[in-house]
Amino acid sequence: MSRIISLTIHDSNLNDLFDLFKYIPMLKYLKIEHLYNSDIEDYELDLIHNDIHIKSVIINYSQAKFKVLELLSNNMINLIMFSISSPSKIE
């Protein structure tokens, strides 16, 4: 198990993030420069057995649809701060 608690990622999508969370369960602070849309569905989240304990998420540029952001935030049980910037309206 990794002891990383803070991480900055340049490019990612939701599929990649959930894969990452499996290996960094102690992660508390996440900054994503570019978040892209993803094909992940609700039923795929059932494969994730651990809650995500992140307290703070900053997304500097998001092209993800609202559903992707909703899936991400709904699995973060300790989320206190969520900041996002998008080039246009989020669908």
N, C-alpha and C positions, 0 to 999 in steps of 0.2 A: 504494500500500500504506500502511495506517495504522500509526502508531508507538505506538498505545495499548497499554499493557501491563497495565493494571488497570481493571476495569470492574465497576460495580454495576448490576444490572437489577432492576426492581421485579417485573414479571410476565413469564413466558416459558414456552415449551414446547420440546421437543427440536427440532422442525422449525425454529423461529425461531433457536435456538442454532446449529444447523449452517449456516443461512444467514448468520448473523453471523460465524461462524468463517472463512468464505470471505473476508471483508473485513477482518478483524483477525487476521492470522496470527501476529503477535508477542505476542498476549495471553498473559499469564502467571498473572494472578490474577483470578478471577471470583467475584463474590458475587451470588446470586440470592435475592431476598426470597421470591417465590412461584414454584415450578415446578409446572406443570400437566401432566397426562397428555398423551400424543401418539400419533399413529397411525403414526409412522415404523417401517419394517421393516428388517431386516438388509440386504436387497438394495438398499435406497435408499442405504445408506452407501457402496456401491460408487461412487456418483457423487461422493464426496468423495475427492479425490486426494491431499490433504495431510494429514499427521498433525496433531493438535492438540497444541500445545506447552505447554499450561497446567500449572502446577505446583501450584496451590492452587484448590480449589473449595469454596465455602461456600453451602449451600442452607438458608435459614432456615425454610422451610415448603414441604414437598413433598406433592403429591397424585398424583405420578407413580407408576406401577407399577414393580416391580422391573426388568422388561425394559427400560424406558426408562432407568433409572439405569445398568443394565449396558451398554447401547449407548453411553451417554455416556462412562462411565469407560473402556471398552475402546478408545476412540479417542484417549485422552489418554496419549500415550507417556511423558510426563515427570511424570505426576501423583505428587505426594509427599503432599499433604494433601487429604482429602476429608471434609467435615463436613456432616451432614444432620440436619434435624429434621423429624419427620412427626407429624401429629395423631393417627394411629393406626398400626396395623401396615401395612407395605408389602406389597402383594400380589405 
